[in-house]
C-alpha cells in the first residue's frame, strides 16, 4: 500500500518523514560522525500537517521550497532509503 513521505532538502542532501504504519524520521546529519539516524515520529500522520509540524520543530518555513510531499515511489526516496539500513537493529 502506498504511503506519503515528506522530503526535507538541506545541505545538498535529503531527510525523510515516512508516514506509513510506523511513522519515522530518516535523518541525515551532514558532517557528523554518525551521519544517519532514525527517530520515531509522534506527530500527525496527515502529510500536510506533518510537513508543518516537522518544519516548525526545526524553526523552518514549510513552504519555502525545502519541503515537499511525495509518495513512497518517489525516485530519490527509493534510491536513498537503503542508506539507513544499518540503523535498523538486527532482530535475528
C-alpha positions in Angstrom: 0.0 0.0 0.0 1.3 3.4 -0.9 2.1 5.9 1.8 3.2 9.6 1.9 6.7 10.8 2.5 7.7 14.4 3.4 11.1 15.3 1.9 13.3 17.9 3.6 16.1 19.1 1.4 19.0 20.6 3.3 22.8 20.9 2.8 22.7 19.1 -0.5 21.0 16.0 0.9 17.5 14.9 1.9 16.0 13.7 5.1 12.6 12.0 5.0 9.5 11.8 7.2 7.9 8.4 6.4 4.2 8.4 7.1 3.4 4.6 6.9 2.1 2.3 9.7 5.4 3.0 11.7 5.9 6.8 11.2 9.5 7.8 11.5 12.1 10.3 10.5 15.0 9.2 8.4 17.5 11.9 9.3 20.8 12.8 7.6 23.3 14.8 9.6 25.9 16.2 7.2 29.4 16.4 8.8 28.6 14.3 11.9 30.4 11.0 12.8 27.0 9.2 12.7 25.5 10.7 9.5 22.3 8.7 9.5 19.7 8.2 12.2 16.1 7.0 12.6 13.7 8.5 15.0 10.1 7.6 15.7 7.6 10.3 14.7 4.9 11.1 17.2 3.3 13.9 15.3 0.5 14.0 12.8 0.3 11.3 10.1 -1.6 13.6 7.7 1.1 14.7 5.2 0.1 18.4 5.2 0.0 18.7 9.0 3.2 16.6 9.4 5.1 18.9 7.0 4.1 21.9 9.0 4.9 20.2 12.3 8.3 18.9 11.1 9.3 22.3 9.8 8.1 24.1 12.9 10.2 21.8 15.1 13.3 22.9 13.1 12.3 26.6 13.0 11.9 26.5 9.3 9.2 27.6 6.8 7.3 24.5 5.5 6.5 26.4 2.3 10.0 27.8 1.3 10.6 25.0 -1.2 12.8 22.9 1.1 9.9 20.6 1.9 7.7 18.5 -0.4 5.2 15.8 -0.1 5.6 12.7 -2.3 4.6 9.1 -2.1 6.8 6.0 -1.5 7.6 5.6 -5.2 9.4 8.9 -5.4 12.7 8.2 -7.2 15.0 10.0 -4.8 13.3 8.3 -1.7 13.6 4.9 -3.3 17.3 5.5 -4.1 18.2 7.0 -0.6 16.2 4.7 1.8 18.9 1.9 1.8 21.4 4.4 3.3 19.5 4.0 6.7 19.6 0.1 6.6 22.5 -0.1 9.1 20.4 1.9 11.6 17.7 -0.8 11.9 18.6 -3.3 14.7 19.1 -6.9 13.7 16.4 -8.9 15.3 17.9 -12.2 14.3 
